[in-house]
Amino acid sequence: MKKTIEIIWIILVILTIFAFVIGYFKYVNTSLVAILLLTTFIKAQLVIDYFMDLKSVQMKYRLIPIVWLSVTISLIAVAYYLPITT
C-alpha cells in the first residue's frame, strides 16, 4: 500500500508541475483549459480515493465528493467558455 501511495503522490506532483508550467509560460488556450480541468479532476479523484481513503467505502459515500467536484469543474468550464458580454 505504501508503494501505491508513493506512486499516486508522484503522479500528483507531475500533474501539478504541468499545470504550473502552462500557467507560468502563459500557454493557455481553449484546448489547454479543457486539459487542465481534466487533470484537475484526475488529481482530485486520486486524492479522494487514496488520501481520503474513500476507495474502499460504499459508492453512496464516494458520490458526494465526486458530484461536488463534477459540478464545480463544470461551472468553471462554463464560466471560461461562455463569452462575457456587457
C-alpha positions as a Markdown table, in Angstrom:
| # | Residue | x | y | z |
|---|---|---|---|---|
| 1 | Met | 0.0 | 0.0 | 0.0 |
| 2 | Lys | 2.9 | 2.4 | 0.8 |
| 3 | Lys | 4.3 | 1.9 | -2.7 |
| 4 | Thr | 0.9 | 2.8 | -4.2 |
| 5 | Ile | 0.6 | 6.0 | -2.2 |
| 6 | Glu | 4.1 | 7.0 | -3.3 |
| 7 | Ile | 3.2 | 6.4 | -7.0 |
| 8 | Ile | 0.0 | 8.4 | -6.6 |
| 9 | Trp | 1.9 | 11.2 | -4.9 |
| 10 | Ile | 4.4 | 11.3 | -7.8 |
| 11 | Ile | 1.6 | 11.5 | -10.3 |
| 12 | Leu | 0.0 | 14.4 | -8.4 |
| 13 | Val | 3.3 | 16.2 | -8.3 |
| 14 | Ile | 3.8 | 15.7 | -12.1 |
| 15 | Leu | 0.3 | 16.9 | -12.9 |
| 16 | Thr | 0.8 | 20.0 | -10.6 |
| 17 | Ile | 4.1 | 20.9 | -12.3 |
| 18 | Phe | 2.4 | 20.5 | -15.7 |
| 19 | Ala | -0.3 | 22.9 | -14.7 |
| 20 | Phe | 2.2 | 25.4 | -13.2 |
| 21 | Val | 4.4 | 25.4 | -16.3 |
| 22 | Ile | 1.4 | 26.0 | -18.6 |
| 23 | Gly | 0.3 | 28.9 | -16.4 |
| 24 | Tyr | 3.8 | 30.3 | -15.9 |
| 25 | Phe | 4.6 | 30.5 | -19.6 |
| 26 | Lys | 1.1 | 31.6 | -20.4 |
| 27 | Tyr | 0.4 | 28.8 | -23.0 |
| 28 | Val | -3.3 | 28.9 | -22.1 |
| 29 | Asn | -5.8 | 28.5 | -24.9 |
| 30 | Thr | -9.2 | 26.9 | -25.0 |
| 31 | Ser | -8.0 | 23.3 | -25.6 |
| 32 | Leu | -5.4 | 23.6 | -22.8 |
| 33 | Val | -8.0 | 24.8 | -20.4 |
| 34 | Ala | -10.0 | 21.7 | -21.0 |
| 35 | Ile | -6.9 | 19.6 | -20.4 |
| 36 | Leu | -6.2 | 21.5 | -17.2 |
| 37 | Leu | -9.7 | 20.9 | -16.0 |
| 38 | Leu | -9.4 | 17.2 | -16.8 |
| 39 | Thr | -6.1 | 17.0 | -14.9 |
| 40 | Thr | -7.7 | 18.8 | -12.0 |
| 41 | Phe | -10.5 | 16.3 | -11.9 |
| 42 | Ile | -8.0 | 13.4 | -12.1 |
| 43 | Lys | -5.9 | 14.9 | -9.3 |
| 44 | Ala | -8.9 | 15.4 | -7.1 |
| 45 | Gln | -10.2 | 11.9 | -7.7 |
| 46 | Leu | -6.8 | 10.5 | -6.7 |
| 47 | Val | -6.9 | 12.5 | -3.5 |
| 48 | Ile | -10.4 | 11.4 | -2.8 |
| 49 | Asp | -9.7 | 7.7 | -3.4 |
| 50 | Tyr | -6.3 | 7.3 | -1.9 |
| 51 | Phe | -5.5 | 10.1 | 0.6 |
| 52 | Met | -9.1 | 10.4 | 2.0 |
| 53 | Asp | -9.3 | 6.6 | 1.7 |
| 54 | Leu | -12.7 | 6.6 | 0.2 |
| 55 | Lys | -11.8 | 3.9 | -2.3 |
| 56 | Ser | -13.0 | 1.1 | 0.0 |
| 57 | Val | -16.3 | 2.6 | 1.2 |
| 58 | Gln | -19.7 | 2.3 | -0.3 |
| 59 | Met | -20.4 | 4.1 | -3.5 |
| 60 | Lys | -23.0 | 6.4 | -2.0 |
| 61 | Tyr | -20.3 | 8.0 | 0.2 |
| 62 | Arg | -17.9 | 8.3 | -2.7 |
| 63 | Leu | -20.5 | 10.0 | -4.8 |
| 64 | Ile | -20.7 | 13.0 | -2.6 |
| 65 | Pro | -17.3 | 14.4 | -3.4 |
| 66 | Ile | -17.4 | 13.2 | -7.0 |
| 67 | Val | -20.7 | 15.0 | -7.7 |
| 68 | Trp | -19.4 | 18.2 | -5.9 |
| 69 | Leu | -16.2 | 18.0 | -7.9 |
| 70 | Ser | -18.0 | 17.5 | -11.2 |
| 71 | Val | -20.4 | 20.4 | -10.6 |
| 72 | Thr | -17.5 | 22.7 | -9.6 |
| 73 | Ile | -15.4 | 21.8 | -12.6 |
| 74 | Ser | -18.4 | 22.1 | -14.9 |
| 75 | Leu | -19.2 | 25.5 | -13.6 |
| 76 | Ile | -15.6 | 26.6 | -14.1 |
| 77 | Ala | -15.7 | 25.3 | -17.7 |
| 78 | Val | -19.0 | 27.1 | -18.4 |
| 79 | Ala | -17.6 | 30.4 | -16.9 |
| 80 | Tyr | -14.5 | 30.1 | -19.0 |
| 81 | Tyr | -16.1 | 29.1 | -22.3 |
| 82 | Leu | -19.1 | 31.4 | -22.3 |
| 83 | Pro | -18.2 | 34.9 | -23.6 |
| 84 | Ile | -19.0 | 37.7 | -21.2 |
| 85 | Thr | -21.0 | 40.4 | -22.9 |
| 86 | Thr | -21.5 | 43.8 | -21.2 |
